């Protein structure tokens, strides 16, 4: 009797157990589908984020290229204007210098006031002519410069001989020349001008409190390196992106033209090299010039022919 009732109970519960099993299976399947959907949506979201990131990077690169193009166009315009302006100013300054020299020769030496006034005219016109000459150098690009083998170490020594008279008394010069007998293809005059501008810039940075100006040279298989460092006042970080722009200067009015570093950057570019600056306010500045050792061989042949 009990066995019969037990079987009846199992028979009665069997549909409910089947339904429970079916519902459990459906719940598990639903949870599984939800998990799959979540994983798929997460993966799709990551793919979309990566795609948006790539598009954003592409837009930033395009914007940077457009800014570079606009910057180069401005520089080309500046070059055209400065070339024209420097030519016109030279035409005006030449007679001023000539007539002031003639006047100095005829002025009575006892008339010191008049002599000093005319001398001041001559000195001012001479300085103005030097500035216009630098403007001409800045605007003269790819002008068939002559390249030949140059010893970087010897060039440093020669340039320092020229720069030494302008060295403030409280400035010490140190040399670490490690190119030895290695030579590079370069335009010696242009490279001397680049180095002279960096040295004079260093003198100016440490002229007030004094300090050390160091010139280093070294090389590797492909490149030669020239570094000019000073322990001067340093350059504010916000000014670093602009220091190679023509006419940009942080010096007082009349103390600088803003052309020295622009010319240095131009010379490095014409040698297919680079110029890099690192600076910290109150600690000093380092300019590093990288030059390919074999740049200019083609130019030399064309110049000789």
Secondary structure, DSSP 8 states (H G I E B T S, - for coil): -HHHHHHHHHHHHHHHHHHHHHHHHHHHHHHHHHHHHHHHHHHHHHHHHHHHHHHHHHHHHHHHHHHHHHHHHHHHHHHHHHHHHHHHHHHHHHHHHHHHHHHHHHS-TT-HHHHHHHHHHHHHHHHHHHHHHHHHHHH--S-----EEEEHHHHHHHHHHHHGGG--TTEEEEEEE--TT-EEEE-HHHHHHHHHHHHHHHHHHHTTT-EEEEEEEEE-SSEEEEEEEE-SS---HHHHTTTTSTT---S-TTT--S-HHHHHHHHHHHTT-EEEEEEETTTEEEEEEEEETTTTHHHHHHHH-
